[in-house]
């Protein structure tokens, strides 16, 4: 293939997704970021959410929020979200 059709700077480039995150200094940011990471994992976009939130999967600062989401998932019988939350908390 001709190099004319390849972008040298494309490696590592990822699409952008709006996760509806509040400003970073908003007190709700961590709660919304935790939800965004879990919902992104549900559809296989964890890396996009990590980039958008600035948090990596398993971030200890998000643990209380993920625990609350886990309890919510158990009540709602959302098995997939429950599995993802448990995986995050390992």
C-alpha positions, 0 to 999 in steps of 0.5 A: 500500500502506498504511504500516501494513504497512511497517516503517520500520526494516526497511531494512538488516535482515538475518537472523542465521546462526550460523557456529559462530565461536569467541570473537573472542580465540580463536587459531582465530577468523581461520581459522574466519572465513575458512572462514565467509566462503568458505562463505557466498559459496558460497550467496550470503550473504557480507554475513551472514558479514561481519557475523558475523565483522567481516571484509570480503571480501578482508581481508588478515589472512585471506589465509594461511587462505584460501591454505590453504583454496585448497590444500585445495580444489585437493586435493579438486577442489572447483571452486567453493571454489577459485574463491571462494578465488582471488577472495578473494585477488585 
